[in-house]
Amino acid sequence: MDQVSLVIILLAALLIPLIMAKFKINSLPTAVMEIIVGIVIGPSVFNFVNTSDLISQLSTIGVIVLLFLSGLEIDFSLFKKRLTALTPLEQKNAVNTPKYSPVRLSVYAYSTIIVLSLLLAAAFKVSGLFSDFWLAAILFGTISLGIVIAALKEQELLSKAFGQTILLISVFGELVPMMGLTLYASVYGSNSQSLWLLLLILAVAALLLLRFKPFFRFYQNINKSTTQLDIRLAFFLIVTMVTVAESVGAENILGAFVAGIVLKLLNPSETTRERLDAIGYGFFIPIFFITTGVDLNLRTLLTSGKTLLLIPLFFLAYMVAKIGGYWVLKLRFKQANALAGTALTATTMTMVLAVLRVAKSMKTITSDQSGAFLLAALLTCVISPLIFNKFYSAEKEDLVKTAVHFIGANLSTVPVAQQLRKGWYDVSMYTNHPENYQTYHAQVPVTLMENFTAQDLQDHGVFDTDILVLGHIDAERNYELAKAAKAYGVRRIIVRFEDRNVLNKHEDELRELGVEVYNTPEANITLLRALIESPSTLLLLNDTENSIYEVRVLNHLYTDVQIKNLQFAQDITISQVIRNRKLIAPNGNTTIMYGDRLIFTGNKQTAAQIRQALATAN
């Protein structure tokens, strides 16, 4: 019977996305639909499935993997303090510069949630509807990180400021109640460990981080398909941190979340993250969400008059506790999106289940009260995503151009900067030569600096860019600045080396760091050879309507798709696919993989939009 129930759950997990795609059900996240289907196939309606020890264990693994992947989603670069003395160009455009970072907004927003949760808990205690003040405050302050991530992923928002803000609010909405639950159980429970033992979780996490810091650099040299060492490391971290958390009296999901943070700080490759997503969202996590619905026996819960009274009250409390976030989000985002984000943060389920499980074991809550909290949480999971999808629309800042900063204004860099400014690039140039400044500043925005030391460039915000081009004639200076920029966190660095001896000396080191290098004489030789072997190359380079583009595929909507099935296949011509530093000659049946670099030609107007779509991380 256990196996039959598991087969039904897995069949439901397979059919739900297919049915949603078939009937274009886009208003609810897949996770919410899985909970609803779990209710339908469980004791509440058809009673096809009953939870067993096997299904409960798989469901527990599912929530652990979900919290692990949640920790892996956090963009820690948002917490990095950057000194940004404004350049003249930035001062001119300061009106468009966001004053509130995602980190700052999330802290403000969750602070309002804490205050409102405490006030609501006090109101329930005074009215006699629910007497446990601390338990109510913890429950009202919870946010379902798993459902929020699912909704943001489906809207392709995790890489954008709005998505990261909502994600960080939700992280607080899981982490703070998680810590609150641990403290609650330690104070009011009888079997909990000493509070100071919780520090062991952080100590073990720090130890694992230090021990495995060089892992992924070493792993690239020994990776074999039969070993999958990165996945083995991930599950080692999960089991270790869950074991430590349970040993000190904390919840296993706290250990899983910390394990995800540890792996994130180890900087795994996108391929590693993609495989972990496949394991989690492909098997374990759907079982957790469907089983959550199965465990909600509505026939029993709705027979109690007190439960029916408490459900709407608890639902309102869940929603009202998050309402303060609306005015915080309005500080940066438009009004409709502030409402959409506030509604999405009102979803709660995962931590509610964990809190109620602990409270019932401590006998501090009745079955009627527990059922009311659960059903109210389920209502938030249905209504909040509907509001979010109804009101959200793209922010203007989501369409910001790629920032390119050139160090060195000369005949080699200025013409390139002039052409890039006509496309999807926001270009700034910096020089320490007054004569070059006088010559070029009328043609392209150039900032004159006294020195080109790493600290000066950092202080002037030069390293705060998507792409940094070190086009200075001084090869040794370019080498030093490239290392400093990489340490600072610049994503992509292109360095000019006119002195081949200097390049030979440092080339291997720079390539190991992921820095791209070029040498003008060699570039000219390559171009001349291409012109001799392919005369049409010059025609293409000088074409005013078409151009050559390169893009890294980060959008999962276009991965695992054959080129002939791409929705814009007729608008571009893909000439090369670069995968794992190897060139692939593509055809219509070639499958695009995550992280592939595509070299393609197309109309300058449509190709730029296609390029942006392919490169949008989701």
C-alpha positions as CSV (number, residue, x, y, z in Angstrom):
1,M,0.0,0.0,0.0
2,D,2.9,2.3,0.8
3,Q,4.3,1.8,-2.7
4,V,0.9,2.5,-4.3
5,S,0.5,5.8,-2.5
6,L,4.0,6.8,-3.5
7,V,3.3,5.9,-7.2
8,I,0.1,8.1,-7.1
9,I,2.1,11.0,-5.5
10,L,4.8,10.7,-8.2
11,L,2.2,10.5,-10.9
12,A,0.6,13.6,-9.6
13,A,3.9,15.4,-9.5
14,L,4.5,14.4,-13.1
15,L,1.0,15.5,-14.4
16,I,0.6,18.8,-12.5
17,P,3.1,20.8,-14.6
18,L,1.8,19.2,-17.8
19,I,-1.8,20.1,-17.0
20,M,-0.8,23.6,-15.9
21,A,1.0,24.1,-19.2
22,K,-1.8,22.6,-21.2
23,F,-4.5,24.8,-19.7
24,K,-2.2,27.8,-19.2
25,I,-2.7,28.0,-15.5
26,N,-0.1,30.8,-14.7
27,S,-1.8,32.5,-11.7
28,L,-0.6,30.0,-9.1
29,P,2.9,28.6,-8.5
30,T,3.4,24.9,-9.1
31,A,4.1,24.4,-5.4
32,V,0.6,25.7,-4.5
33,M,-1.1,23.5,-7.1
34,E,0.8,20.5,-5.6
35,I,-0.6,21.3,-2.2
36,I,-4.1,21.6,-3.6
37,V,-3.8,18.3,-5.5
38,G,-2.5,16.7,-2.3
39,I,-5.8,17.7,-0.6
40,V,-7.8,16.3,-3.5
41,I,-6.1,12.9,-3.5
42,G,-5.8,12.7,0.2
43,P,-8.4,11.9,3.0
44,S,-10.1,15.3,2.4
45,V,-11.7,14.2,-0.9
46,F,-10.9,11.0,-2.7
47,N,-8.7,9.3,-0.1
48,F,-6.5,7.7,-2.7
49,V,-3.3,8.4,-0.6
50,N,-2.5,8.0,3.0
51,T,0.9,9.0,4.5
52,S,3.1,6.2,5.6
53,D,6.6,6.1,7.2
54,L,8.2,5.9,3.8
55,I,6.2,8.9,2.4
56,S,6.8,10.9,5.6
57,Q,10.5,10.3,5.4
58,L,10.6,11.3,1.7
59,S,8.6,14.4,2.6
60,T,11.0,15.3,5.4
61,I,13.9,15.0,3.0
62,G,11.9,17.2,0.6
63,V,11.6,20.1,3.1
64,I,15.3,19.7,4.0
65,V,16.4,19.9,0.3
66,L,14.0,22.8,-0.2
67,L,15.6,24.8,2.6
68,F,19.0,23.8,1.4
69,L,18.3,25.2,-2.1
70,S,16.8,28.3,-0.5
71,G,20.1,29.0,1.2
72,L,21.8,28.4,-2.1
73,E,19.7,31.1,-3.8
74,I,20.9,34.0,-1.7
75,D,23.0,36.6,-3.5
76,F,25.7,37.4,-1.0
77,S,27.2,40.1,-3.2
78,L,24.3,42.3,-2.1
79,F,25.8,42.4,1.4
80,K,29.2,43.5,0.1
81,K,30.0,47.1,1.1
82,R,31.2,49.1,-1.8
83,L,32.7,52.5,-1.5
84,T,31.2,54.6,-4.3
85,A,32.4,58.2,-4.6
86,L,30.3,59.6,-7.4
87,T,32.0,60.5,-10.7
88,P,30.7,63.5,-12.6
89,L,28.7,61.2,-14.9
90,E,27.1,59.4,-11.9
91,Q,26.3,62.8,-10.3
92,K,24.5,63.8,-13.4
93,N,22.5,60.6,-13.3
94,A,22.1,60.4,-9.5
95,V,18.4,61.0,-9.8
96,N,18.1,57.6,-11.3
97,T,20.3,55.8,-8.8
98,P,18.3,53.6,-6.3
99,K,18.8,54.9,-2.8
100,Y,17.6,51.7,-1.1
101,S,19.5,48.4,-1.7
102,P,17.6,45.0,-1.5
103,V,19.4,44.3,1.8
104,R,18.3,47.6,3.4
105,L,14.7,47.3,2.1
106,S,14.4,43.7,3.4
107,V,15.7,44.6,6.9
108,Y,13.2,47.5,7.1
109,A,10.3,45.4,5.8
110,Y,10.9,42.5,8.1
111,S,11.3,44.8,11.0
112,T,7.7,46.0,10.4
113,I,6.6,42.3,10.2
114,I,8.2,41.6,13.7
115,V,6.4,44.6,15.2
116,L,3.0,43.8,13.7
117,S,3.3,40.1,14.6
118,L,3.9,41.0,18.2
119,L,0.9,43.4,18.3
120,L,-1.3,40.8,16.7
121,A,-0.2,38.1,19.1
122,A,-1.0,40.5,22.0
123,A,-4.4,41.2,20.5
124,F,-5.2,37.5,20.3
125,K,-4.0,37.0,23.9
126,V,-6.1,39.9,25.3
127,S,-9.2,38.7,23.4
128,G,-8.8,35.2,24.6
129,L,-8.8,33.7,21.1
130,F,-5.3,32.3,21.4
131,S,-3.4,32.6,24.7
132,D,0.2,31.6,23.7
133,F,1.7,35.0,22.9
134,W,5.1,33.9,21.7
135,L,3.8,31.0,19.6
136,A,1.4,33.3,17.8
137,A,4.1,35.9,17.2
138,I,6.3,33.3,15.7
139,L,3.5,31.9,13.4
140,F,2.4,35.3,12.2
141,G,6.0,36.3,11.3
142,T,6.6,33.2,9.1
143,I,7.0,33.4,5.3
144,S,7.0,30.4,3.0
145,L,10.4,30.7,1.3
146,G,9.8,27.7,-0.9
147,I,6.6,29.1,-2.5
148,V,8.1,32.6,-2.8
149,I,11.2,31.2,-4.6
150,A,8.9,29.2,-6.9
151,A,6.8,32.3,-7.8
152,L,9.9,34.4,-8.4
153,K,11.6,31.7,-10.5
154,E,8.5,31.4,-12.7
155,Q,8.5,35.1,-13.3
156,E,12.3,35.1,-13.9
157,L,12.9,37.7,-11.0
158,L,15.5,36.1,-8.9
159,S,18.3,37.9,-10.7
160,K,16.6,41.3,-10.4
161,A,16.5,43.9,-7.6
162,F,12.8,43.3,-6.9
163,G,13.2,39.5,-6.8
164,Q,16.3,39.7,-4.5
165,T,14.4,42.1,-2.1
166,I,11.4,39.8,-1.8
167,L,13.8,36.8,-1.5
168,L,15.7,38.4,1.4
169,I,12.5,39.4,3.2
170,S,11.4,35.7,2.9
171,V,14.8,34.5,4.1
172,F,14.2,36.6,7.3
173,G,10.7,35.2,7.4
174,E,12.1,31.6,7.6
175,L,15.3,32.3,9.6
176,V,14.0,34.5,12.3
177,P,10.9,32.3,13.2
178,M,13.3,29.3,12.9
179,M,15.5,30.8,15.6
180,G,12.5,31.9,17.5
181,L,11.1,28.4,17.5
182,T,14.4,27.0,18.7
183,L,14.4,29.5,21.6
184,Y,10.7,28.8,22.3
185,A,11.3,25.1,22.5
186,S,14.4,25.6,24.7
187,V,12.6,27.8,27.2
188,Y,9.2,26.0,27.4
189,G,10.2,22.5,26.4
190,S,11.6,19.8,28.7
191,N,14.0,17.9,26.4
192,S,15.9,20.8,24.7
193,Q,19.6,21.3,24.9
194,S,21.3,24.4,26.3
195,L,21.0,27.5,24.1
196,W,24.7,28.1,23.8
197,L,25.0,24.8,21.9
198,L,23.3,26.6,19.0
199,L,26.6,28.3,18.4
200,L,28.0,24.8,17.4
201,I,25.9,25.1,14.2
202,L,27.8,28.2,13.2
203,A,31.1,26.8,14.3
204,V,30.7,23.6,12.2
205,A,29.5,25.7,9.3
206,A,32.6,27.9,9.5
207,L,34.8,24.8,9.7
208,L,33.2,23.2,6.7
209,L,33.5,26.4,4.7
210,L,37.3,26.7,5.5
211,R,37.9,23.1,4.9
212,F,36.2,22.9,1.4
213,K,37.1,26.4,0.2
214,P,39.5,25.2,-2.6
215,F,37.2,22.3,-3.5
216,F,35.6,23.6,-6.7
217,R,38.9,24.8,-8.1
218,F,40.4,21.3,-7.6
219,Y,37.2,19.6,-8.7
220,Q,37.4,21.1,-12.2
221,N,40.5,19.1,-12.8
222,I,39.1,15.7,-11.7
223,N,35.5,15.9,-12.6
224,K,34.1,12.5,-13.9
225,S,30.5,11.8,-14.8
226,T,30.6,8.7,-12.6
227,T,31.9,10.5,-9.5
228,Q,29.7,13.7,-9.4
229,L,31.8,14.9,-6.5
230,D,30.0,18.3,-6.3
231,I,26.7,16.5,-5.7
232,R,28.4,14.2,-3.1
233,L,29.7,17.3,-1.3
234,A,26.3,18.9,-1.3
235,F,24.6,16.0,0.4
236,F,27.6,15.6,2.8
237,L,27.0,19.2,3.9
238,I,23.2,18.7,4.2
239,V,23.5,15.5,6.4
240,T,26.3,17.0,8.5
241,M,24.5,20.3,9.3
242,V,21.1,18.5,9.8
243,T,22.8,16.1,12.2
244,V,24.5,18.9,14.1
245,A,21.3,21.0,14.3
246,E,19.2,18.0,15.7
247,S,22.0,17.2,18.1
248,V,21.8,20.6,19.8
249,G,18.0,20.7,19.9
250,A,17.4,22.8,16.8
251,E,15.2,22.1,13.8
252,N,16.7,20.0,11.0
253,I,15.6,22.7,8.5
254,L,17.9,25.2,10.2
255,G,20.8,22.9,9.6
256,A,19.7,22.4,5.9
257,F,19.4,26.2,5.4
258,V,22.9,26.8,6.8
259,A,24.3,24.0,4.6
260,G,22.9,25.8,1.6
261,I,24.6,29.0,2.7
262,V,27.9,27.1,3.1
263,L,27.8,25.7,-0.4
264,K,26.8,29.1,-1.9
265,L,29.9,30.6,-0.3
266,L,32.0,27.9,-1.8
267,N,31.0,29.3,-5.3
268,P,29.8,26.2,-7.0
269,S,29.4,26.3,-10.8
270,E,26.0,26.9,-12.4
271,T,26.1,23.3,-13.6
272,T,26.3,22.1,-10.0
273,R,23.4,24.3,-9.0
274,E,21.3,23.1,-12.0
275,R,21.8,19.5,-11.1
276,L,20.9,20.1,-7.5
277,D,17.7,21.9,-8.6
278,A,16.9,18.9,-10.8
279,I,17.3,16.5,-7.9
280,G,15.3,18.7,-5.5
281,Y,12.5,20.1,-7.7
282,G,12.4,16.9,-9.8
283,F,11.8,14.4,-7.0
284,F,12.0,15.3,-3.3
285,I,10.3,18.8,-3.1
286,P,7.1,17.8,-5.0
287,I,6.6,14.9,-2.6
288,F,6.9,17.4,0.3
289,F,4.3,19.8,-1.1
290,I,1.8,17.1,-2.2
291,T,2.2,15.3,1.2
292,T,1.5,18.6,2.9
293,G,-1.9,18.7,1.1
294,V,-2.5,15.0,1.9
295,D,-2.0,15.6,5.6
296,L,-4.6,18.4,5.7
297,N,-7.7,16.4,6.4
298,L,-10.4,19.0,5.8
299,R,-13.2,16.6,6.8
300,T,-11.9,16.5,10.3
301,L,-10.8,20.1,10.6
302,L,-14.0,21.7,9.3
303,T,-16.3,19.9,11.6
304,S,-15.2,22.0,14.6
305,G,-17.0,25.3,15.0
306,K,-14.1,26.9,16.8
307,T,-11.8,26.0,13.9
308,L,-14.2,27.7,11.4
309,L,-14.2,30.8,13.6
310,L,-10.4,31.0,13.9
311,I,-9.5,30.3,10.2
312,P,-10.5,33.8,8.9
313,L,-9.0,35.5,11.9
314,F,-5.7,33.7,11.5
315,F,-5.8,34.3,7.8
316,L,-6.2,38.1,8.4
317,A,-3.5,38.0,11.0
318,Y,-1.1,36.4,8.5
319,M,-1.9,39.1,5.9
320,V,-2.0,42.1,8.2
321,A,1.4,41.1,9.7
322,K,3.0,41.7,6.3
323,I,1.2,44.9,5.3
324,G,3.9,47.2,6.7
325,G,6.2,45.9,3.9
326,Y,4.1,47.7,1.3
327,W,5.3,51.2,2.4
328,V,8.9,50.0,2.6
329,L,8.8,48.5,-0.9
330,K,7.3,51.7,-2.3
331,L,10.5,53.5,-1.4
332,R,12.1,51.9,-4.5
333,F,9.5,50.1,-6.5
334,K,6.3,51.2,-8.2
335,Q,3.0,51.1,-6.2
336,A,1.5,48.0,-8.0
337,N,4.7,46.0,-7.5
338,A,4.9,47.0,-3.8
339,L,1.5,45.6,-3.4
340,A,2.4,42.5,-5.4
341,G,5.6,41.9,-3.3
342,T,3.7,42.5,0.0
343,A,1.1,39.9,-1.0
344,L,3.7,37.4,-2.0
345,T,5.5,37.7,1.4
346,A,2.2,36.9,3.1
347,T,2.4,33.3,1.9
348,T,3.2,30.9,4.7
349,M,3.2,27.1,5.1
350,T,6.6,25.5,5.5
351,M,7.6,27.1,8.8
352,V,3.9,26.9,10.0
353,L,4.1,23.1,9.7
354,A,7.4,23.0,11.6
355,V,6.2,25.3,14.3
356,L,2.9,23.4,14.8
357,R,4.7,20.1,14.8
358,V,6.9,21.3,17.7
359,A,4.0,23.0,19.5
360,K,1.9,19.8,19.4
361,S,4.7,17.7,20.7
362,M,5.0,20.2,23.6
363,K,1.2,20.1,24.1
364,T,1.0,23.9,23.9
365,I,-1.7,24.0,21.2
366,T,-5.0,22.1,20.6
367,S,-5.9,20.2,17.4
368,D,-8.6,22.8,16.6
369,Q,-6.1,25.7,16.8
370,S,-3.5,23.8,14.9
371,G,-6.0,23.0,12.1
372,A,-7.1,26.6,11.9
373,F,-3.5,27.8,11.6
374,L,-2.8,25.3,8.8
375,L,-6.0,26.1,6.8
376,A,-5.4,29.8,7.1
377,A,-1.8,29.2,5.9
378,L,-3.2,27.3,2.9
379,L,-5.4,30.2,2.1
380,T,-2.4,32.5,2.0
381,C,-0.7,30.1,-0.4
382,V,-3.6,30.3,-2.8
383,I,-4.7,34.0,-2.5
384,S,-1.3,35.7,-2.2
385,P,0.3,34.3,-5.4
386,L,-2.9,35.3,-7.3
387,I,-2.6,38.9,-6.1
388,F,1.1,38.9,-6.9
389,N,0.7,37.6,-10.5
390,K,-2.3,40.0,-11.0
391,F,-0.4,43.2,-10.0
392,Y,3.3,42.6,-10.9
393,S,4.8,44.1,-14.0
394,A,8.4,44.7,-15.0
395,E,10.2,47.5,-13.2
396,K,11.9,50.2,-15.4
397,E,15.3,49.4,-13.7
398,D,15.0,45.8,-14.9
399,L,15.8,47.1,-18.3
400,V,19.1,48.8,-17.3
401,K,21.8,48.5,-19.9
402,T,25.0,46.5,-19.2
403,A,27.6,48.7,-17.6
404,V,31.1,48.8,-19.3
405,H,33.9,50.7,-17.7
406,F,37.1,51.4,-19.8
407,I,40.4,52.2,-18.0
408,G,42.4,54.0,-20.6
409,A,41.1,56.4,-23.3
410,N,43.1,55.9,-26.5
411,L,42.7,55.0,-30.2
412,S,42.2,51.4,-29.2
413,T,39.3,51.9,-26.8
414,V,37.5,55.1,-27.7
415,P,36.1,53.9,-31.1
416,V,34.8,50.7,-29.4
417,A,33.2,52.7,-26.6
418,Q,31.5,55.0,-29.2
419,Q,29.9,52.0,-31.0
420,L,28.8,50.2,-27.7
421,R,27.0,53.3,-26.5
422,K,24.6,52.9,-29.5
423,G,23.5,49.5,-28.2
424,W,22.6,47.9,-24.9
425,Y,25.6,49.3,-23.0
426,D,26.2,52.1,-20.5
427,V,29.8,53.1,-21.2
428,S,32.1,55.1,-19.0
429,M,35.8,55.8,-19.6
430,Y,38.6,56.8,-17.3
431,T,42.1,58.2,-18.1
432,N,45.0,59.7,-16.1
433,H,46.4,61.6,-19.1
434,P,45.1,65.2,-19.4
435,E,45.9,65.4,-23.1
436,N,43.8,62.2,-23.8
437,Y,41.0,63.7,-21.7
438,Q,41.1,66.9,-23.8
439,T,41.1,64.9,-27.0
440,Y,38.3,62.4,-26.3
441,H,35.9,63.8,-23.7
442,A,33.8,65.5,-26.3
443,Q,33.3,62.2,-28.2
444,V,32.5,59.9,-25.3
445,P,32.1,60.4,-21.5
446,V,35.6,60.4,-20.0
447,T,36.6,61.0,-16.4
448,L,40.1,62.4,-15.6
449,M,41.8,60.9,-12.6
450,E,45.2,61.7,-11.1
451,N,46.2,58.1,-10.3
452,F,45.2,54.6,-11.5
453,T,45.8,52.8,-8.2
454,A,43.4,50.0,-7.2
455,Q,42.2,52.0,-4.2
456,D,41.6,55.1,-6.3
457,L,39.6,53.2,-8.8
458,Q,37.6,51.5,-6.1
459,D,36.9,54.8,-4.3
460,H,35.6,56.3,-7.6
461,G,33.3,53.4,-8.3
462,V,35.2,52.2,-11.4
463,F,35.0,48.6,-10.2
464,D,31.3,48.8,-9.8
465,T,30.5,47.6,-13.3
466,D,29.4,44.5,-15.2
467,I,32.4,44.5,-17.5
468,L,35.8,46.1,-16.9
469,V,38.1,46.7,-19.9
470,L,41.7,47.5,-18.9
471,G,42.9,49.1,-22.1
472,H,45.8,51.0,-20.7
473,I,49.2,50.7,-22.6
474,D,51.0,49.8,-19.4
475,A,50.8,46.0,-19.3
476,E,52.1,45.5,-15.8
477,R,49.6,48.0,-14.4
478,N,46.8,46.2,-16.3
479,Y,47.9,43.0,-14.7
480,E,47.8,44.4,-11.1
481,L,44.5,46.1,-11.7
482,A,43.0,43.0,-13.1
483,K,43.9,41.0,-9.9
484,A,42.5,43.8,-7.7
485,A,39.3,44.0,-9.7
486,K,38.8,40.2,-9.6
487,A,39.3,40.3,-5.8
488,Y,36.7,43.1,-5.6
489,G,34.2,41.0,-7.4
490,V,33.9,42.3,-10.9
491,R,32.1,39.7,-12.9
492,R,34.0,40.1,-16.3
493,I,37.4,41.6,-16.9
494,I,39.1,42.1,-20.3
495,V,42.8,43.1,-20.3
496,R,45.0,44.5,-23.0
497,F,48.6,43.3,-23.2
498,E,50.8,44.9,-25.9
499,D,53.9,43.5,-24.4
500,R,53.9,39.8,-25.2
501,N,56.6,39.1,-22.6
502,V,54.4,40.4,-19.8
503,L,51.4,38.4,-21.2
504,N,53.5,35.2,-21.3
505,K,54.5,35.7,-17.7
506,H,51.0,36.1,-16.3
507,E,48.7,34.5,-18.9
508,D,48.1,31.2,-17.1
509,E,47.4,33.0,-13.7
510,L,44.9,35.4,-15.3
511,R,43.1,32.6,-17.2
512,E,42.9,30.6,-14.0
513,L,41.1,33.6,-12.4
514,G,38.7,33.8,-15.4
515,V,40.2,37.1,-16.7
516,E,40.1,37.5,-20.5
517,V,43.2,38.8,-22.3
518,Y,43.9,40.2,-25.7
519,N,46.9,41.4,-27.7
520,T,46.4,43.9,-30.5
521,P,48.9,42.5,-33.0
522,E,47.5,39.0,-32.6
523,A,43.9,40.3,-33.0
524,N,44.9,42.0,-36.2
525,I,46.5,38.8,-37.5
526,T,43.4,36.8,-36.7
527,L,41.2,39.4,-38.4
528,L,43.3,39.4,-41.6
529,R,43.4,35.6,-41.7
530,A,39.6,35.6,-41.4
531,L,39.3,38.1,-44.2
532,I,41.5,35.9,-46.5
533,E,39.7,32.7,-45.6
534,S,36.2,34.2,-45.4
535,P,35.9,37.3,-47.5
536,S,32.3,37.9,-46.3
537,T,33.5,38.5,-42.8
538,L,34.4,42.2,-43.6
539,L,31.0,42.6,-45.2
540,L,29.3,41.3,-42.0
541,L,31.5,43.5,-39.7
542,N,30.6,46.6,-41.6
543,D,26.9,45.8,-42.1
544,T,24.7,48.5,-40.6
545,E,21.7,46.2,-40.2
546,N,23.3,43.0,-38.9
547,S,26.0,42.3,-36.4
548,I,27.8,39.5,-34.6
549,Y,26.8,38.8,-31.0
550,E,28.0,36.5,-28.2
551,V,25.8,35.7,-25.2
552,R,26.0,33.2,-22.3
553,V,22.7,31.3,-21.9
554,L,21.5,31.8,-18.3
555,N,17.7,31.6,-18.9
556,H,16.3,28.2,-18.2
557,L,13.5,28.8,-20.6
558,Y,16.0,28.3,-23.4
559,T,18.0,25.4,-22.0
560,D,17.6,21.7,-23.0
561,V,16.0,23.0,-26.2
562,Q,17.0,22.2,-29.7
563,I,18.1,25.2,-31.8
564,K,15.3,24.5,-34.4
565,N,12.7,24.7,-31.6
566,L,13.8,28.1,-30.2
567,Q,11.0,30.6,-30.6
568,F,13.3,33.1,-32.4
569,A,15.2,30.5,-34.5
570,Q,14.2,32.3,-37.7
571,D,15.5,35.7,-36.6
572,I,19.2,34.7,-35.9
573,T,21.9,32.4,-37.2
574,I,23.9,30.6,-34.6
575,S,27.4,29.9,-36.0
576,Q,29.2,28.6,-32.9
577,V,28.4,27.1,-29.5
578,I,31.1,27.3,-26.9
579,R,30.7,24.7,-24.2
580,N,33.3,23.9,-21.5
581,R,35.8,25.9,-23.6
582,K,35.2,23.7,-26.6
583,L,33.8,24.9,-30.0
584,I,30.8,23.1,-31.3
585,A,29.6,23.5,-34.9
586,P,25.8,23.6,-34.3
587,N,22.9,22.4,-36.5
588,G,19.1,22.5,-35.9
589,N,19.2,19.4,-33.7
590,T,21.9,20.8,-31.4
591,T,20.6,21.1,-27.8
592,I,21.3,24.4,-26.0
593,M,22.7,23.7,-22.5
594,Y,22.8,26.0,-19.5
595,G,26.0,28.1,-19.5
596,D,26.6,27.7,-23.3
597,R,28.1,30.7,-25.1
598,L,26.4,31.3,-28.4
599,I,28.0,33.3,-31.2
600,F,25.2,34.4,-33.6
601,T,24.4,37.0,-36.2
602,G,21.1,38.9,-36.6
603,N,19.4,42.2,-37.1
604,K,20.8,44.7,-34.6
605,Q,17.3,45.6,-33.2
606,T,15.8,42.2,-32.7
607,A,19.2,40.5,-31.9
608,A,19.8,42.8,-28.9
609,Q,16.4,41.8,-27.4
610,I,17.1,38.1,-28.0
611,R,20.5,38.5,-26.4
612,Q,19.0,40.1,-23.4
613,A,16.4,37.3,-23.1
614,L,19.0,34.5,-23.3
615,A,21.2,36.2,-20.7
616,T,18.4,36.9,-18.2
617,A,19.2,34.6,-15.2
618,N,16.1,32.8,-13.7
